[in-house]
Amino acid sequence: MLPTVEALDLKISNLITNNALEYSTNWDKAQHKYDTFLTNKNIKHWTIPSKETQYFEFLHDFNSIIHEEFYINLIKWEKNYSIKKIQSELNEFMRYYNFERPINKGFNKGKTPIEVIMSTKDKDFPLPLWFYVDSIKDGDKMW
């Protein structure tokens, strides 16, 4: 994701996740690779208890969308996909989701995720980062 953020000239200064083990160091004298990575990128990491579900509502919405619009259709049409093929199809869906599919509720209804992100680019404005693209190699086009 960071190559995409950098290609769009965006900066992540703070990151909020739940306090699950995969996102934080929860033991004495341990250095978690995720924490080290964020420190090296100068990103402050804040954690919220998993039970505070209101903070992750947008993520639950995203999970519902990807389930209903991608996985259900994938299962309906093809039963013999390889992992590589599923990943390829998911990458295509995520390009559609980020650059073409309008948001269907809330303040940003009718806009695409990329439109929301770019409209807040030069503002000091917190933005839930639902944006996803697979790694972009030099010379690749994003859309």
N, C-alpha and C positions, 0 to 999 in steps of 0.2 A: 504494500500500500504506500509506503514512503516514496517510492519513485513517482507515483501518480501525484501525491501531495506536492512533491518538489517540482514536477513538470507543470503543475497549475500555479506555481509560485505561492503556495499556501504555507502557513507555519502552524505547527501544533506545539503549543506551549504548555498545555495542561491536558491530562487524560484522566477520565474517570471510568473505573471499572468496578465490578463487584469485588468482594474481598476473597475470592476463591484462590486456592493454592497456585493455580496456573498464572495468576497475575501479581502475586506478592510473596515476599519473604515472610513466612509466618513461623519461623523457628529462630532460636538464638544463634548468633554469630554465623549466620548463613548469608550467602550472597546469591540471590536469584538471578538467573540470566536475563529475565525480563526487566528487572529493576536496573541491572547493569546497562542493558541496551538503552533504556529510557534516559538514564543518567548521561550516557555518552551522547545522546541526541539532544540533551538539555531540555527534556520534557518532564514536567512535574507530574507525579502520579498520585491521584487521590482515589481512595477506595470507599465504597459504600456497602454496608451489609446487604447480602443477597435478599434478605426479607423486605428491604425497602423497595418494593416492586414498582412504585410510582415513578422512580427514576429511570426505570428500564422499559417503560411502556412502549416507547418507539421501537425498541428491539423486539419485544413480543409481537408488535404489529408487523415488523419486517419478517420475523419467522413465520407468521401466518401467511403473509403474501407469498413468500418463497415456497411454502408448502402447497398452497392452493394453486398458484399460477405456474409453478415449475414441477415439483415432484409428482403431484397427482397426474398432471398431463404426461410426464415422462413414463410413469407406470402404465397409463392407459394405452400409450402408443407403442411402447417397445419393452420387451421383457428380457432381452439379452444384451443389454448395454454393458460394456466393460467399464472399469473405473476410469480409465483414460477418456472414454467417450462421454461418460457422465460429467467429468470435470470440464471437458470442452463445451458441452451443452450448457453447463452452469455458468461458465465464463461468458458465453453469448447472452444468456438470460440476464446476467448482471450488467452487461453493457447496455442492454435494452432498459433494464430497471433504472440505471443511473442517468442515461442520456435521452431516453424517449418516453418512458412511462410517467405520466403525470401523477403526482401525489393526490390521493382521493379524499383526504379529510384534513381538517385543521387549518391553521393560519396560512400554510403554503399550498393549499389545495389548488390544483391546476398547473403547478410548476413541476419541473423535473428536479431530482436531487442536485444535478449539476447547476441548474439555474439558481437554486437556493444557495448553494455553496459559493458560486461566483458573485452573487449579489451581496454577500457578507464578507467578501474577501478582504477588503481594506478597512473593515470595521473591527473594533475590539468587541466581538460579539460571540458568546458561546454557541456552539452549534453541535447538535448530536451528529456524530459522524457515522451515518449508515452507509455512506458512500463506499463502494467496493469496486475494485478492478483488479484483474490479475496483473502480475508484474509486466511492466512495459520495458522493452529493450530499446536501446538507443535507435532512433530512426523509425520506430513504430508509431503509428497514428493512434490517438486515443478514440477518435470518433470519425 
